């Protein structure tokens, strides 16, 4: 089952589970890997999900993240499919984006973590799916997508490392910021969706890009 335009969307419970497992929760059926952190700058508080080979025609996600520079940790969750570890989902989670009252509850030893409301991530052109043609997907700040569009040298550098191979990478800019994380897209080509996790204050704090169903 994939998160495609043909159906099979994950349930809120499954999205919660993907988020939890991405944090390194021990599970015999899945494993997680933290790629690093990307900076979403206050001058353009948008995030992009795309096949990096198709970045020229990619639109940013419609929802803006909270104003001000924010750091988003990017992780992947993998599961074995026919003996090969495949990317089940990618997760980008904002740092310190929860409202102060929500953060206090989340850090309490007795209170459960506040529940998130999940909504489809729509693009600026009104669509809610994106194409993957080269078995690779990426999560990047809008500035990272713009850099890929404008710089042939950067495209050559990035695409040389993500031409359909399994696994994941994090690209570091010369100035130290990390803006582009890419990874294998589950079983390969198709159309996929992203999902925002929104906290009780209406702030989008998590972006999940699912490709396959979690093992049961």
C-alpha positions as CSV (number, residue, x, y, z in Angstrom):
1,X,0.0,0.0,0.0
2,X,1.3,3.4,-0.9
3,X,0.2,7.0,-0.3
4,X,-0.8,7.6,-3.9
5,X,-3.6,9.2,-5.8
6,X,-5.0,5.7,-6.2
7,X,-5.9,5.4,-2.5
8,X,-4.4,3.6,0.4
9,X,-3.8,6.7,2.4
10,X,-2.4,6.1,5.9
11,X,-4.7,6.6,8.9
12,X,-4.0,9.2,11.6
13,X,-2.9,6.3,13.8
14,X,-0.4,5.1,11.2
15,X,1.0,8.6,10.8
16,X,1.4,8.9,14.5
17,X,3.2,5.6,14.5
18,X,5.5,6.7,11.6
19,X,6.4,9.8,13.6
20,X,7.2,7.8,16.7
21,X,9.2,5.2,15.0
22,X,11.3,7.8,13.2
23,X,12.6,8.9,16.6
24,X,14.4,5.6,17.0
25,X,11.8,3.6,18.8
26,X,13.0,0.0,19.0
27,X,11.0,-2.2,16.7
28,X,12.0,-5.6,15.1
29,X,10.1,-4.7,11.9
30,X,11.5,-1.2,11.2
31,X,14.6,0.9,11.7
32,X,15.1,4.6,11.5
33,X,17.9,6.9,10.4
34,X,18.4,10.6,11.1
35,X,19.8,12.4,8.1
36,X,20.3,15.8,9.8
37,X,18.7,19.2,10.0
38,X,17.7,21.6,7.3
39,X,17.1,25.3,7.8
40,X,13.9,26.9,6.7
41,X,14.6,30.7,6.5
42,X,12.2,33.4,7.6
43,X,12.5,35.0,4.2
44,X,10.8,32.1,2.5
45,X,9.0,29.8,5.1
46,X,8.0,27.1,2.7
47,X,8.9,23.4,2.3
48,X,9.1,21.3,-0.9
49,X,8.6,17.6,-1.4
50,X,9.7,16.4,-4.9
51,X,11.6,14.0,-7.1
52,X,14.9,16.0,-7.3
53,X,15.2,15.2,-11.0
54,X,11.9,17.0,-11.5
55,X,12.6,20.1,-9.4
56,X,12.2,22.4,-12.4
57,X,8.5,21.9,-12.4
58,X,8.0,21.4,-8.7
59,X,5.7,23.7,-6.6
60,X,6.2,24.4,-2.9
61,X,3.7,23.2,-0.3
62,X,0.9,25.7,0.2
63,X,1.1,25.9,4.0
64,X,3.7,28.2,5.4
65,X,5.7,27.1,8.5
66,X,6.0,29.4,11.4
67,X,7.6,32.8,10.7
68,X,11.3,33.1,11.6
69,X,14.2,30.8,11.0
70,X,13.3,27.2,12.0
71,X,15.3,24.0,12.0
72,X,13.7,20.8,10.8
73,X,15.2,17.4,11.6
74,X,14.8,14.9,8.7
75,X,14.6,11.2,9.4
76,X,13.6,8.1,7.5
77,X,11.8,4.9,8.6
78,X,12.7,1.7,6.7
79,X,11.2,-1.8,6.6
80,X,12.3,-5.0,4.9
81,X,10.5,-5.8,1.6
82,X,11.4,-9.1,0.0
83,X,14.6,-9.1,2.0
84,X,15.6,-5.5,1.0
85,X,15.3,-2.5,3.4
86,X,13.1,0.1,1.7
87,X,12.1,3.6,2.8
88,X,8.6,3.4,4.3
89,X,8.4,7.2,5.0
90,X,10.4,10.3,5.5
91,X,9.7,12.7,8.5
92,X,10.6,16.3,8.9
93,X,10.0,17.6,12.4
94,X,10.4,21.2,13.4
95,X,12.5,22.1,16.5
96,X,10.8,24.2,19.2
97,X,7.7,24.9,17.0
98,X,5.2,23.8,19.6
99,X,3.4,26.4,21.6
100,X,5.0,27.0,25.1
101,X,2.0,25.4,26.9
102,X,2.2,22.4,24.5
103,X,5.9,22.0,25.0
104,X,5.4,21.9,28.8
105,X,2.9,19.1,28.5
106,X,5.1,17.2,26.0
107,X,8.0,17.4,28.5
108,X,6.0,16.3,31.5
109,X,6.8,12.8,32.7
110,X,3.1,12.2,33.5
111,X,1.3,13.9,30.6
112,X,1.2,12.2,27.2
113,X,2.5,14.0,24.1
114,X,-0.2,16.3,22.7
115,X,-2.2,14.7,19.8
116,X,-1.6,16.1,16.4
117,X,-4.3,16.7,13.7
118,X,-3.2,15.3,10.4
119,X,-4.1,17.0,7.1
120,X,-3.0,16.4,3.5
121,X,-0.2,18.7,2.4
122,X,-1.4,20.6,-0.6
123,X,0.9,22.3,-3.2
124,X,0.6,25.9,-4.3
125,X,-1.1,24.8,-7.5
126,X,-3.9,23.1,-5.5
127,X,-2.8,19.5,-6.1
128,X,-2.1,17.1,-3.3
129,X,0.2,14.6,-5.0
130,X,3.7,14.8,-6.5
131,X,5.3,12.6,-9.1
132,X,8.4,10.4,-8.6
133,X,9.9,9.1,-11.9
134,X,13.5,8.2,-10.7
135,X,12.8,6.2,-7.5
136,X,14.1,9.1,-5.4
137,X,12.3,11.8,-3.4
138,X,13.5,14.8,-1.5
139,X,12.4,17.1,1.3
140,X,14.0,20.6,1.0
141,X,13.4,24.2,2.0
142,X,12.1,26.3,-0.8
143,X,15.5,28.0,-0.9
144,X,17.1,24.6,-1.5
145,X,14.7,23.9,-4.4
146,X,15.5,27.3,-5.9
147,X,19.2,26.5,-5.7
148,X,18.7,23.3,-7.6
149,X,16.7,25.1,-10.3
150,X,19.2,27.8,-10.8
151,X,22.5,26.0,-10.5
152,X,23.5,23.3,-13.0
153,X,26.6,22.5,-10.9
154,X,24.5,21.8,-7.8
155,X,22.1,19.7,-9.8
156,X,25.0,17.6,-11.2
157,X,26.4,17.2,-7.7
158,X,23.1,16.2,-6.1
159,X,21.8,14.0,-8.9
160,X,25.0,12.1,-9.2
161,X,24.4,10.8,-5.7
162,X,20.6,10.0,-5.9
163,X,20.0,8.5,-9.3
164,X,17.5,5.9,-8.0
165,X,19.8,4.2,-5.6
166,X,18.5,3.0,-2.2
167,X,19.5,4.8,0.9
168,X,19.7,8.4,1.8
169,X,21.9,11.5,1.8
170,X,22.1,15.0,3.3
171,X,23.7,17.6,1.2
172,X,25.7,20.3,3.0
173,X,26.1,23.7,1.5
174,X,29.5,25.5,1.7
175,X,28.1,27.9,4.3
176,X,27.1,25.0,6.6
177,X,23.4,25.0,6.2
178,X,21.7,21.8,5.3
179,X,18.8,22.2,2.9
180,X,18.3,19.1,0.8
181,X,17.6,15.6,2.1
182,X,17.0,12.8,-0.4
183,X,16.2,9.1,-0.1
184,X,14.8,6.1,-2.1
185,X,11.0,6.3,-2.6
186,X,9.8,3.0,-1.2
187,X,9.3,0.7,-4.2
188,X,10.0,3.4,-6.8
189,X,8.0,5.4,-9.2
190,X,4.4,6.7,-8.6
191,X,2.5,9.6,-7.2
192,X,2.8,10.3,-3.5
193,X,1.3,12.6,-0.9
194,X,2.7,14.4,2.1
195,X,0.9,14.9,5.4
196,X,1.1,17.8,7.9
197,X,0.9,17.1,11.6
198,X,-0.7,20.2,13.2
199,X,-0.5,20.9,16.9
200,X,-3.5,22.1,19.1
201,X,-2.4,25.7,18.4
202,X,-2.8,25.3,14.6
203,X,1.0,25.2,14.0
204,X,2.4,22.6,11.5
205,X,5.2,20.9,13.4
206,X,5.7,17.7,11.4
207,X,5.7,16.8,7.8
208,X,5.4,13.1,6.9
209,X,6.1,11.7,3.4
210,X,4.8,8.1,3.4
211,X,5.6,5.6,0.6
212,X,4.7,2.2,2.0
213,X,2.5,0.8,4.7
214,X,4.1,0.1,8.0
215,X,4.5,-3.7,8.8
216,X,1.8,-5.1,11.0
